[in-house]
C-alpha cells in the first residue's frame, strides 16, 4: 500500500538562489499556490469582462462568489466592515480554490501544510491588531475587559482573554490544516485498500467494492469539507475583524 503521507511531500522544482546558507527554492507548493491565484484571476476577470445581462456560467460563478462573501460580511461585521472586502474575498477564494484543487487525484493540497495556513492566519491576526490599535488607540484593549465582570475576578478574566486572543492564529490555522490533512490521508488509505484487494483476483475485486464505495463517499464528503473549511476560515476572519472595528462590544 502506498504511503498516505507521501502526497504531502514538498519537492523542489528549481532553485531561486541562496540567502547565506539557506537555499530559496520554487517548489510544487509554490506552483500550486500560483496556479490557484491564476485560476481565481481568470475566473474573476473572465466573469466580469462581458457583463452580460443574462450571465454565462463563468459570470454566474463569479457573481455568486462575490455575493456570498459580501452577504457573509454584512451579516457579521456590517457595512463598516466592507472596507475589508477585498482582503476577505481574496482569502476565501484562495482557500476554496486550493482545497478544490487538492481533491483532484495526483495534485497537491497546499492547505494541508501548516506553514501555509499559519501564514494566512497570521495575516488576519496582524491586520486585526494593527488596524484595531490604529482605529481605536488604547480603546482597542477594551477587548480584554468584558462588560459586567465583577472586579475581583477581572484580572483572571483578562489573562484568559489575552491568552485566547494570542492563540487565535493557532486555532485559526490548525483547524483548516488538520481537516484537510486528515481527509486526504483517509482518502489515500481507502484508495490503497481498493488497489491492494483488486490485485487478489476475483475474490479481491469483490472485497474491494466496499472500500471503493467508501472512497467515493469520502470524495463527496471532502468536496463538502473544502467549501465548509473555506467558509469557516472566512467567517472567523470576519469575527476577528469585527473586534478591530468594535472592541469591547
N, C-alpha and C positions, 0 to 999 in steps of 0.2 A: 504494500500500500504506500502511495506517495506521501511524503512528509507534508502535513497540513500547514506547517509554518513556513515552508519554502516560498509560498506565494507572496509573503510579506518582505522578502529579501530585497534590500536596496542595492542596485547594481550600477556601477559607473558606466556611462556611455562614452564620455571623453572628459579630459582634464581642461579646466579653465585657467590653471596656474597655481601658484603657491603663495601663501602668506606665512612667512617664516618656514617652519617645518610642516605646516598644515596644508594639505592639498585641497583646492577648491574644485569640485567635480560637478559636471552636469550628469544627473542620474536619471533612472527610469521614473523616480518620484517627481523630479523636476519636469520631465517630459509630459507626464500625465497632468500635472498642475497647469502647465502651459496649454495643453490640449483642452482642459476644462474651461480655461479662460477664453480660448479661441472659439469653442462651441457656444459659450454664452454670448460672446461678441457677435458671432454670426446670427444667432437666434434673435437678439435684440435689434441689431442693425437691419437684418433681413425682415424682421417682423414689423419694424416701424418705417421701412423705406417706402412701401407702396401706399400706406394709409388708405386702404380700401374701405369703402362704405360697408361692404359685405366682406369681412376678413377671411383670408385663407387660413390654412392650418397653422402656418408659422406665426402669422399675426395673432391668431387666436391664443396660441400658447404664450406669446409674449405679453399680450394684454391680460390674460388670466393670471400670469405670474406677477405682473405689476399690481393688479387689483388685489390679489391675495395678500401680498406683503403690505400694501398700503392700508387695507382694512384691518389687518392684524395690528399695525402700528397705531392707527386711530383708536382702536378699542383698548389698547394697553397703555399708550402714552398720551394720546390726544393730539390735537392739531399742532401744538407747540413742538412736539417731538418729530414732526415730519421733516424738520431740517436735517435729521439723521437718516432720511430715507435712502439716499444713495449708498451709504455705508451698510445699513441693514439689508437692503436689497442685494448688494454685492455679496455679502456673507451668505445669505440664503441661497442664492443661485449657485455660488461656488460649492457649498457643502452638498446641495442637492445633486448637482451635475457630477461631482466627484463620487458621490455614493452610487449614482446610477451607472456610471462608467464601470465601477468596480464589480457590478453584478454580471457584466459580460464575461464569459469564460476566457481565461488566459490574459486578462487585463490586470491592472494594478490598482489597489484601493488606497489612495493617499490618506483618506480619513481614518484608516486603520493604524496609522502611525501617530503616537502620542506627541511627537515633536511638531507635527502639522496642526493638530487640534489645539495644542497648548499655545502655539503662536497666534492662532485665531482668538483664543480665549484671552490671551494677554493684551491683544489689540483692543478688545472690548473693555477689559479692566482698566487699562491706561486711559482710554477715551473717557470712561465714566469718571475716573479720578481727576484727570486734568480739567475736563470741562466742568465738572462739579465744583471744583475749587475756583475756577475762573469765573463761573456764573454766580456762585453763592458766597465766595470768600470763606471765612471761618464758619459761616452758617451751614456749610456742607457737612460739618462734623455733627450736626444735629441728627444725622443718620444713625449715629451710635447711641443716641439718647432717646429711646422710645417714650411717647407720652403716657402719663398715668402710672409710671412705675414708682413705687414707694422709695423714698430716699435711702433707706437702709439696705436695700438690695441693688440700688442703682450701679454702684461700682462693679458688682458681679455681672450684671446685665450688659454693661458697657464692654467688659472684657470679652464676653460671649459674642456680642455684636461685632467687635473688631476682628476676632478670630474668624467669624462667619464671613465677614467682608473680604479678608485676606485669602480665605480658602476658595473664593469664587472661581478663580482661574482653574483651580484643580478640579473641582466638581464639574465645571462647565466643559472642560476638555476631556476628562476621563469618561464622562457619560457617552459622548459621541464615539470616542476611540474604542471603548470597551464593547459597545453594542456592535460596531462594525467588525471588530476583530473576532468576537465570539460567533457572530453569524457566519462569517466566511470560513472559519475553522470547522464549524458544524457542517456546512455545505460540502467542504472538501472531504471530510470524514465519510459522509454518506455516499458521496460520489466514488470514493475509494472502495467502499463495500460493493457497489454495483460492478465496478471493473474487476475486482477480485473474484466475486461469485460467478460472474459471467464466464470466467476462464475455466470453470469446473465442468463445463459441458451442459447437457440438457437440464440436469438437476440444479446446477448452479444458476442457470438462466431463470428457472422458476423461483429459486430463492432470492434472486436479485430484484424481483418485482417489487417487494416491499421497500427496500432501500431506494429504488428508483422513484417510487411514489412519494417517499418521504423527501427525496431531493427536489422533486418537482414542487411539492407543497412548501418546502423551506425556501425555494427560489421566489415563489409568490410572496411568502412572508417577508423575505429580505427586500423585495420591492416596496412593500408597505413600510418596513423599517427605514428604508432610505428616505422616503418622504417624511415619515414621522420624526426621525432624528434631525433632519434639516429644519423642520418646524419647531421642534423643542429648542434647538440651538438659537433659533431666531426669536422665539417668544421670551427666552431667558435674557437674551440681549436687550430686548425691549424693556423688560422689567428692570434690568440694571440701569439702563439709560434713564428710566423714569426716576430712579433715585438721584441721578445727577441733576435732573430738572426740578424735582420736588423733594429734597431731602427732609426727612422727619415726618412726611405725610403717611 
